Amino acid sequence: MSKFPTGHKIELVPDWICEILSPSTRSIDREIKMPQYARYGVSHFWLVEPVEHVVEAYLLEAGEWIETSRYTGAAQATIPPFYAVSLDLGRLWMPTG
């Protein structure tokens, strides 16, 4: 089994982060992680609410998150930064009923 190098740190900031919300992590994702991602300069951020069937897409502008779009239901969606890919949102959601 490979070992992670001692003293190694990751220094590359991702362009995109997606958080899947749950009742136990919702406030952590919105109140702690979201500002931290902005501070580090992550360009795109998604919040996915699988029970409520919502994807919120954000873009970082001048250090602040701007909600660029909100997607609901089972439609096909092209969500930045993945302009070349259409996502079937219905596959993201928790079953109802």
C-alpha positions in Angstrom: 0.0 0.0 0.0 1.3 3.4 -0.9 1.9 6.0 1.8 1.2 9.7 1.5 4.5 11.5 1.7 5.3 13.0 5.0 5.3 16.8 5.0 3.5 16.9 1.7 0.8 19.5 1.3 -1.6 20.2 -1.5 -1.2 23.8 -2.8 -3.5 23.8 -5.8 -6.9 25.5 -5.3 -9.6 23.7 -7.3 -11.7 25.7 -9.8 -14.9 24.0 -8.6 -16.3 22.4 -5.4 -19.6 20.7 -4.9 -21.1 20.1 -1.5 -24.0 17.7 -1.0 -26.2 19.1 1.8 -27.7 16.9 4.5 -29.5 18.0 7.7 -26.3 17.4 9.8 -23.9 19.3 7.5 -26.1 22.1 6.0 -25.0 24.9 8.3 -21.4 23.8 8.2 -21.4 23.8 4.4 -23.1 27.2 4.1 -21.6 29.1 7.1 -18.1 27.6 7.4 -17.0 26.0 4.2 -18.5 28.4 1.7 -16.7 31.5 3.1 -13.5 29.5 3.4 -13.7 28.4 -0.2 -14.2 32.1 -1.2 -11.1 33.1 0.9 -9.0 30.5 -1.0 -10.3 31.7 -4.4 -12.3 28.7 -5.6 -14.1 30.0 -8.7 -17.2 27.9 -8.8 -19.3 26.4 -6.0 -22.4 24.2 -6.1 -24.7 23.3 -3.3 -26.8 20.2 -4.0 -29.9 19.5 -1.9 -30.9 15.9 -2.8 -34.1 15.9 -0.7 -35.4 19.3 -1.9 -34.2 18.6 -5.5 -32.2 21.8 -5.9 -28.8 22.7 -7.2 -27.5 26.2 -6.4 -24.6 27.4 -8.6 -22.3 30.2 -7.4 -19.5 32.2 -9.0 -16.8 34.0 -7.0 -16.7 37.7 -8.0 -14.5 40.1 -6.1 -14.2 37.7 -3.1 -18.0 37.3 -2.8 -20.3 34.4 -3.9 -22.9 35.4 -6.5 -25.7 32.9 -7.1 -25.7 32.5 -10.8 -28.4 30.0 -11.2 -30.8 27.6 -9.4 -31.9 24.3 -10.9 -34.8 22.2 -9.7 -36.7 19.1 -10.9 -35.5 16.4 -13.2 -34.5 18.6 -16.2 -31.2 18.5 -18.1 -28.9 21.3 -17.0 -25.7 22.7 -18.2 -24.1 24.3 -15.1 -20.9 26.3 -15.1 -18.1 25.6 -15.1 -19.1 22.4 -17.1 -20.5 24.1 -20.2 -19.9 21.1 -22.4 -21.8 18.6 -20.2 -25.5 18.4 -19.8 -26.5 16.8 -16.4 -29.6 14.7 -15.8 -30.6 16.3 -12.5 -33.2 13.6 -11.8 -30.3 11.2 -11.1 -29.1 13.4 -8.3 -32.2 13.3 -6.1 -33.3 11.1 -3.3 -36.4 9.0 -4.1 -39.7 10.5 -3.0 -42.6 8.6 -1.5 
